[in-house]
Amino acid sequence: MEDINKEIKELREAIEHHNYRYYVLDSPEISDAEYDRLFKRLVLLEKEHPDLAAPDSPTQRVGAPSQSAFSEVKHRRPMLSLENCFSYEEVKEFDQRVKKLLVKASAIGQSESLEYTVEPKIDGLAVELVYRGGLLVSAATRGDGYVGENITANAKTILAVPLRLEKRPGSTAIPDLLEVRGEIYMEKEAFDILNKSRTVNGESVFANPRNAAAGSVRQLDPKVTARRSLSMFCYGVGSPDGAECFTQYELMMRLQGWGLRINRALIKVCRNPEEIILCLGEIERDREGLPYEIDGAVIKVNRLDLQDLLGEKARTPRWALAYKFKPNQETTRITKIEVQVGRTGALTPVAHLEPVSIGGVVVRRATLHNEQEIARKDIREGDRVVVQRAGDVIPEVVTAIHSVRNGTEKPFSMPSECPLCGTAVVRRPNEKIVECPNAGCPGRVREALKHFVSRRAMNIDGIGDKIITQLYERGMVKDPADIYALTFEDIMKLDKIEDKAAGNLIAAIEKSKYTTLSRFIYALGIRHVGESVAQLLADSFGDIGLLTKATEEDLTAIPGLGPEISGSIISFFDDSTTRDMVDRLLGAGVSFEETFVRESPVSGKSFVITGTLESMKRSEAQELIVRRGGRVSSTVSKSTDFLVAGQSPGSKLDKAKKLGVSILSEDGFLRLLEI
C-alpha cells in the first residue's frame, strides 16, 4: 500500500507539473500521448484505491451534474468595469489626468514620468478564483460586479486553472487567501470545431468565441464544460491580502510563479504615453494572428501603491483604462428595413442585411437607431452599406455607398401606425422617438416580459425569448406578475419541454422572488430608468411602497433625476394597471434584500456642489454622497450642511459663507467620504 500511495503522489505531482509547463509556460516537456498515459494510470489507481482519493487530484476536475441553477456569490471587493477610450489622444489625456492627481497628492514630482503595464484585453468571461491555503475553493463570474454566479465545479474542468497552487523555485510563499481575477476564453480553433460539431448535430451555433465561452461555463453538467476546450489568463487580484508586491508586473510574475497562467509574452511595461501608443499599435497589428479573440488592450499604472492612492470612481478604477480597437467594418446590402417595437413602445428601424462576416461573426441585422439618423445618412432599402460592430459587439450601419445606386433603392419613412397592433403612433415633443402608445401592444408586452426575466433584471434562468413568445401567444402570461402564477403543468404544455426542464424553470421562478430592490425597479421597465437610476432610487427610498408614492419634489431632489425621469416614474406608478401588477408581484412573494446604506459622516447630511471637480465628474460625486446616505441639493439654504467647492466656484460659495455653511475643498470632501 505504501508503494501505491507513493506512486499516486508522484503521478499527481508529475501531471500538475506538466499542466504548468503546458498551460502556464506554453513549454511542454512531454508528448500528449505520454501525458494521457500518466493520467490514465492515476485514474486507474484512484479507482482501485478510493480511500487514497484527494479533492485536489487532477482527476477530480470533472464532478457530477448540478441539479439546479447557479447560486450567487458576493465578491469581497467589487469587480469593477474599466473606463473605455478609442483614440491615442484619450490615452495621453489619461496619463495627464493620473499624473495631475498624483502630483496633487505629493506622490510623484511635477516632472516625474509614470510606468504603465499594457496587455491584450481578452474577449472572454471575467471570473474570480478564490484559493485558501493554496487550494481552489470557489470560482465565480463577474456578474454585476458585486454578485456573480458560482461556477466552481465548471472552473475545475479547465486545465489552465490549477486546483492547488504550488510554490515554484524562486517564487514567494503562497498567501493563505488569494483572490485571483482573470478571463475565461475559447481559442478560435476550438470555437470552429465546436460550431462544426453543433451544425452536424442540428444544434444552433454560437455567434462568437466569447458567447461560446460564457455558455460553456454556465453548463449545469461539468462534463459538457470539460469538453469545450476552455482556457484562462489571469490579470490581477481582488483583495491583495498576502500578495504584497511593488508593481503590477511583479504581481503578474508572482501569480505565474504560483502556477497561474498569465499572458506573459504580451504584458509590456511602458515608461510614457509614447511607448504605450507604440505597444497598442503592435497589439492591434498582431491581433488577427493571435489564437484567441481580443477587443482591445488594458493600460494600468504599474506601481500598486499608486493604484491604491488613485482609488476608484463610482464604477471604474482611476488607475486603469481599456483602449478599444477601431470597429471591424465590412460592406453588404440592405434587403429590408423593418420597424421593431420595444418594451416602452419605441419604434426602432432595423436593417436586414445580406449575411456578412465581421470580426468572425456573421451579421444579418444592424440597428439604424431612428428615422432622423436614416435621413442624415440617406440610407435606403437596397443600398450597399458599410456595417461595423461598434465596440466589436453591436452591429450598426455606418454609411450608405451612394455612388453605386442603380435607382431601385427605396427611401424609408416611419409608419403612421404600429406595425404590430395598428395603433396610431405618437411622437414625443423634443424627442426623436416615435412610439406606439398602446400598453397592450403585443410587441411592447413581449419585450417587457423579456426584459423582466433578463439576467440583469429578475434573472429567471431558462426563460428565453422562445418560451416568452409561447407563454404570451397561448395567453398564459400577459404581464410579469402572471409569471409567478405559472405551475409545473402550465410549463409542460409548452413545446419541447420535458419534466426536468419544467421543474428547473419553476425552481428558477421561485428563486427569483428573493432579489434586490434595485433589480426589481429595473425589471419593471420604467421609461428612462436603467440600472444606475434604479440603484439611485433603491438607495434613496429603500422601499417600493415609498417609491410608488413619490412626488416630483421627492424625485428631483435625487442627484441625476431631472424632470423628464421624474415625470416618467410618476406617470408609471399613476397608472392603475401598473400599480395592480406591482401589488400582484408582491403578493406572489417577491421580496427584497435590505438596502444597505454605508454608515459614514455623510449619512443624513445635505450637500451642494459648485465648481469643477478634478478627481471625478459632479454626477459621480453626487452618487457617492447618496450611496453613503447623504442628500444632494442644487441650491444653498440654511439646511445645507456642506458646500463642496471645486475650481471656479459660482455665487453659491458667497451665499454659503453668508449663511455659515461648512465649506469643503475637494480634498476635504474626499477625506469626508473616506476615499
Steps between C-alpha positions, in 0.01 A plus 500: 500500500791734574631451145155575355471814711843613382418434134172692524679793660769499232242478220306796639814708530612405151163579341474838675858577395419425138175699524710796618752455218227474236235748615703759692842500334386379153806274506402129516763243588314183397268392218121493532512120486741481793285743699189288429688188618584666836144625543337164425734327742400742777128452424544122523687512832248737662214282380662191651588686822216752566626556853806675348293749294555874567296812412797667328589200286511579124238227452244694706457779246167363372223457759135394490237708319330776699129452561415870504603844379819662626504652847611859554840602636574845643843634411697623800624786286291615199612388154475842338471583132774691318468843346518469121683717250524483122787733404866560576409854609282354777796284611711818538216668691483199734874534574462874565197444724674235707817707538301805606329305778828346620689832493219658700529217754880558513552138391720594202693805385369747243735378227507133603387245243284197578534136407200312364433139407326425170350163409236369256138519613376142460146476366367244744319464832641676809522274806647489848678196646539475878782292650528424872817336618590463132188291426234619253182538707276706273463661159243762403407708198523879514121536487402859573837568663372442851327161472594224256403138436672204663676306221747308719421154363537618141814706561668188638466335159721766336854368491649852511339544844718332766309315771789563737763774481863393523798711597744478208874552536575867557140595583374634832278322753139443397261717709233337717229679300538595136224642277614475140323671215520406137324431173368160390502473123481259208768494232395558138585145392300344785211732415499388135508132601214551747277675246568236233400232748181687594411544133537126437278429802234747386568738790515880478853636466663761724542850356859545622761349735398727786140377493624143469724542807223660706252231400748223573578630848129514588424134423328309779704192409877553550568221249364725226728783611797262508445412132501863390881560510488819707805684626577794727740792545536668840533879506496600867368441850193610691607547857881529510526322838830319521600581142699811584695625199634835388377493140229351283764326289659345809155381611446328166836322522414391852169352383684303235746380761209349693378307196244746361493574128571856386549649154868548571625538143267796438516686833720805445626774732490848343664812641297772329196553272713471187613148596140410586384610155775299330399194702131549416589519131695174521216318675242626248726407208549146632144435629385292203797264544419424863330165572230675705274805457593836653300822482762745622776545754507587871726771637576504875716716724787264584565595863243337727534764773405765244204288386383493860549876537308577181213280613171458316216705362142382532543214249857506370853515644689826435823311437393290201372561149370269227609604151245361252606426145335667206184306412516234232320613184370319190279580202165332430146581376179593686225262385225649718444760771273367775349700787520331841297595809683520833373450854422872548332521160793658318510415128852419380597444136722195447684411180481142371829428323646252259706289746854630545782386731638781719780412739408132485127556563234462231283814508148492355342805665619841613345791686409821316420683828218733384352663190703820549821296488376323184423835336835649605689210345251468211462123545248311283377146453723330243805720577854367514613600848801490732420306817708488817482327835514802731728415792536173307157401635189681364464507119407839352483656155774763470422642156336425169713482183302744288729474197382145413125564509304375195163666560322200657574611859197603709499793746383419854222670692378419849149346496206702630360189668665239723602206277387252768171633636392771255479777760582851375855582605597814694812711507611640834576876497871584458588131453606292201299202619175387340287284729208262504287631792305175537613339827339175382694488171631143452845632414520716813371224727737233364803729528398607852478133602841424346647795689340395829651149495842609367819436693551858621134528602321214682750246361255215437737243357369291212217726385622628165336675206340184357336402828377858558346499151322169565373611841365825357347360180320227696355759737678355803698815582378854426718694745800423728279413799345212303841330491475430874162329457639239259490137610699194403201385294494835314866469404453141382247624241777690316677357197812286553488520881579190705438431869846598618503824301153592627611435857810714451292788361258491794799493740660796319175699522477425872865593556456834324246614759781591738686783333623854560283810484717651226463190279123502553469868409712444188293192408178704499622664180421862589588736217841668555575280806809294428713312753675812637176693554340189653788477747464869590128454561561193716767680703282809542163340589593152627137387458287440189191637677670834563616516140149444361380803703798726423427856389688699237669693781615175663643371174669815366684535833695187404817584303475405137118484494371791298138584415490257206601192701290609799196553278545155346513333843192687625309421181590131532369464856196723436369231264253277686595198285864543594422534871287186485786310334747612769253397773459157338878456478537578870203279578668214314789519746753727329715647777822696529827487682535788741641801316845564645601860555855532621535670838724802466535866602291577190186319624206738532699805388400742225755595231525756223781477242635802312787537255694232314643195681833360380472142623151418375197630318238683705246223434747244642551711813123525542460124469772439761318731742165326446657153537634605841162619620534870421281736298591736217325827425547749218452808722670625817274562800513504879441124498811435289769324705791516252591690186763318292701765314689389191689716254330824384215488755197718429278723713405202716832537682419859603153399614641209704742734677218740587287218642790345694489173304809278539714523186705202382785502250515204265767337718289556811199352322695186405621460860143533626392230257788286631642464148 
